[in-house]
Amino acid sequence: MSDAIRVLIADDHPLFREGVAHSLAAEPDFEIVGLVASGDQALASACDLLPDIVLVDIAMPGTSGLVAAGKIATCCPATRIVMLTVSEHEDDLLAAFKAGARGYVLKGVSARQLARVLRTVAAGDVYVSPSLAAGILREQTRTRPADPLEQLTEREREVLTLVAEGLTNREIGKRLHLAEKTIKHYMTNVLEKLHVRSRVEAALLAARDR
């Protein structure tokens, strides 16, 4: 299990928490290192166990998941934080990434997709549930006259579409039969052309055309 992705799960609903743990534990590349029911417990356990990923609900008793995420990001910079929540509010999404989260997943996700998302985040990428990203983008771009995506080449748009689907640079490279460093080069150009700072922001723009 030395190469397994070590996951700490923080959710105050026992049945849901245990169900997520059971589904992830069935995957050969995951190891569940802890189950906690509050933000305070999530922080303490994260600092003690140093997991690869902390899966955190936003709404929990005591310290909220958002506050806990910020504290975990500070004390455990190598640990990647993924919010697993029912909240579809834009403010929660933006606050989560500002706090240091690398993923934002709605609780309606399937067990298989959740595992895929965690692998994506563990590999160093970010993820936002597509339905949420698309809805937020519609609000943010409702009054924008220009389409920044028109600046992209056909290949850059292709790469960005795959980023929006949650694929890593390596997975995109395999899909397009290109080297991983070539994909990184394309993404650098995409971020500069779209005047955004991260893959998340770029993916939000890409979701508009879906």
C-alpha positions as CSV (number, residue, x, y, z in Angstrom):
1,M,0.0,0.0,0.0
2,S,3.1,2.3,0.0
3,D,2.0,3.9,-3.4
4,A,-1.7,4.2,-2.4
5,I,-3.3,7.6,-2.2
6,R,-3.9,8.1,1.5
7,V,-7.3,9.8,2.2
8,L,-8.8,11.4,5.3
9,I,-12.6,11.8,5.2
10,A,-14.3,14.6,7.2
11,D,-18.2,14.5,7.2
12,D,-20.6,14.8,10.0
13,H,-23.1,12.3,8.5
14,P,-21.9,8.8,9.6
15,L,-23.7,6.8,6.9
16,F,-22.4,9.0,4.1
17,R,-18.9,9.2,5.5
18,E,-18.7,5.4,5.8
19,G,-20.2,4.9,2.4
20,V,-17.6,7.1,0.8
21,A,-14.9,5.3,2.7
22,H,-16.2,1.9,1.7
23,S,-16.3,2.8,-2.0
24,L,-12.8,4.3,-2.1
25,A,-11.3,1.4,-0.1
26,A,-12.6,-0.9,-2.8
27,E,-10.2,0.7,-5.2
28,P,-6.7,-0.7,-5.2
29,D,-4.9,2.6,-5.2
30,F,-6.6,4.2,-2.2
31,E,-6.0,3.8,1.5
32,I,-8.4,5.4,4.0
33,V,-6.4,6.6,6.9
34,G,-9.1,8.3,9.0
35,L,-12.8,9.2,9.4
36,V,-13.8,12.3,11.3
37,A,-17.0,14.2,11.9
38,S,-16.0,17.9,12.4
39,G,-13.7,20.6,11.1
40,D,-11.6,20.6,14.3
41,Q,-11.1,16.8,14.1
42,A,-10.2,17.1,10.4
43,L,-7.5,19.7,11.2
44,A,-6.1,17.6,14.1
45,S,-6.1,14.4,12.1
46,A,-4.6,16.0,9.0
47,C,-1.7,17.4,11.0
48,D,-1.1,14.1,12.7
49,L,-1.6,11.7,9.7
50,L,-0.4,14.0,6.9
51,P,-2.7,12.3,4.3
52,D,-2.3,12.8,0.5
53,I,-5.9,14.1,0.4
54,V,-8.4,15.4,2.9
55,L,-12.0,15.1,1.7
56,V,-14.0,17.7,3.5
57,D,-17.7,18.6,3.8
58,I,-18.3,22.4,4.0
59,A,-21.1,22.3,6.6
60,M,-20.0,20.6,9.8
61,P,-20.4,21.3,13.5
62,G,-18.0,23.7,15.1
63,T,-15.3,24.8,12.8
64,S,-16.7,24.8,9.2
65,G,-15.1,22.8,6.4
66,L,-14.0,26.0,4.8
67,V,-12.2,27.3,7.9
68,A,-10.7,23.8,8.4
69,A,-9.5,23.7,4.8
70,G,-7.6,27.0,5.2
71,K,-5.9,25.8,8.4
72,I,-5.1,22.4,6.9
73,A,-3.6,24.1,3.8
74,T,-1.3,26.1,6.2
75,C,-0.2,23.3,8.4
76,C,0.0,20.5,5.8
77,P,1.0,22.2,2.5
78,A,1.7,18.8,0.8
79,T,-1.9,17.6,1.6
80,R,-4.4,18.3,-1.2
81,I,-7.9,19.4,-0.1
82,V,-11.1,18.4,-1.9
83,M,-14.5,19.7,-0.8
84,L,-17.3,17.2,-1.1
85,T,-20.5,19.1,-0.6
86,V,-24.2,19.8,-1.5
87,S,-23.5,23.5,-1.8
88,E,-23.8,24.9,-5.3
89,H,-23.2,28.5,-4.1
90,E,-20.6,30.5,-6.1
91,D,-19.4,32.1,-2.8
92,D,-18.6,28.7,-1.3
93,L,-16.7,27.5,-4.4
94,L,-14.6,30.7,-4.5
95,A,-14.0,30.6,-0.8
96,A,-12.9,27.0,-1.0
97,F,-10.2,27.6,-3.6
98,K,-9.2,30.8,-1.7
99,A,-8.7,28.6,1.4
100,G,-6.5,26.2,-0.5
101,A,-8.8,23.5,-1.9
102,R,-7.8,21.8,-5.1
103,G,-11.2,20.2,-5.8
104,Y,-14.9,21.0,-5.4
105,V,-17.2,18.1,-5.9
106,L,-21.0,17.9,-5.5
107,K,-22.3,15.0,-3.4
108,G,-24.4,13.6,-6.3
109,V,-21.1,12.3,-7.9
110,S,-20.8,8.6,-8.5
111,A,-18.3,6.5,-6.6
112,R,-16.3,5.9,-9.8
113,Q,-16.2,9.6,-10.7
114,L,-15.2,10.5,-7.2
115,A,-12.2,8.1,-7.4
116,R,-11.3,9.7,-10.7
117,V,-11.5,13.2,-9.3
118,L,-9.2,12.3,-6.3
119,R,-6.7,10.7,-8.7
120,T,-6.7,13.9,-10.7
121,V,-6.2,16.1,-7.7
122,A,-3.5,13.7,-6.3
123,A,-1.6,14.1,-9.6
124,G,-1.5,17.8,-9.0
125,D,-4.4,19.1,-11.0
126,V,-7.6,20.8,-9.9
127,Y,-11.3,19.9,-10.4
128,V,-14.7,21.5,-10.2
129,S,-17.9,19.6,-10.8
130,P,-18.8,20.5,-14.4
131,S,-22.5,21.3,-13.7
132,L,-21.5,23.8,-11.1
133,A,-18.7,25.3,-13.2
134,A,-21.1,25.8,-16.1
135,G,-23.8,27.5,-14.0
136,I,-21.3,29.8,-12.3
137,L,-19.8,30.7,-15.7
138,R,-23.1,31.6,-17.1
139,E,-23.6,34.1,-14.3
140,Q,-20.1,35.5,-14.6
141,T,-20.2,36.0,-18.4
142,R,-23.8,37.1,-18.8
143,T,-22.8,40.7,-19.6
144,R,-19.4,40.0,-21.3
145,P,-19.5,41.1,-24.9
146,A,-16.2,39.4,-26.0
147,D,-15.4,35.7,-26.2
148,P,-11.8,35.2,-25.0
149,L,-11.9,31.6,-26.3
150,E,-11.8,33.0,-29.8
151,Q,-8.2,33.8,-29.2
152,L,-7.2,30.1,-28.9
153,T,-5.9,27.9,-31.6
154,E,-7.9,24.8,-32.5
155,R,-5.3,22.6,-30.6
156,E,-5.4,24.9,-27.5
157,R,-9.2,24.7,-27.5
158,E,-9.0,20.9,-27.7
159,V,-6.5,20.8,-24.7
160,L,-8.7,23.1,-22.7
161,T,-11.8,21.0,-23.4
162,L,-10.0,18.0,-21.9
163,V,-8.9,20.0,-18.9
164,A,-12.5,21.0,-18.3
165,E,-13.3,17.2,-18.3
166,G,-10.9,16.8,-15.4
167,L,-8.0,15.1,-17.3
168,T,-4.4,15.6,-16.2
169,N,-1.7,16.8,-18.5
170,R,-0.4,13.3,-18.8
171,E,-3.9,11.9,-19.7
172,I,-4.4,14.7,-22.2
173,G,-1.0,13.9,-23.8
174,K,-2.0,10.2,-24.1
175,R,-5.4,11.2,-25.6
176,L,-3.8,13.6,-28.2
177,H,-0.6,11.5,-28.7
178,L,1.5,14.4,-27.5
179,A,4.3,14.7,-24.8
180,E,3.2,15.9,-21.4
181,K,5.6,18.8,-21.6
182,T,3.9,19.8,-24.9
183,I,0.5,19.9,-23.1
184,K,2.0,22.0,-20.3
185,H,3.2,24.5,-23.0
186,Y,-0.2,24.7,-24.5
187,M,-1.8,25.3,-21.1
188,T,0.7,28.1,-20.4
189,N,-0.4,29.8,-23.7
190,V,-4.1,29.2,-22.8
191,L,-3.8,30.8,-19.4
192,E,-2.0,33.8,-20.9
193,K,-4.5,34.3,-23.7
194,L,-7.5,34.0,-21.4
195,H,-5.9,36.2,-18.7
196,V,-6.6,33.7,-16.0
197,R,-4.3,32.4,-13.3
198,S,-5.3,28.8,-12.9
199,R,-6.7,25.7,-14.7
200,V,-9.9,26.1,-12.6
201,E,-10.6,29.5,-14.1
202,A,-9.7,28.3,-17.6
203,A,-12.0,25.3,-17.2
204,L,-14.8,27.6,-16.1
205,L,-14.5,29.5,-19.3
206,A,-14.4,26.3,-21.3
207,A,-17.6,25.0,-19.7
208,R,-19.5,27.9,-21.3
209,D,-19.3,26.4,-24.7
210,R,-20.6,23.0,-23.6
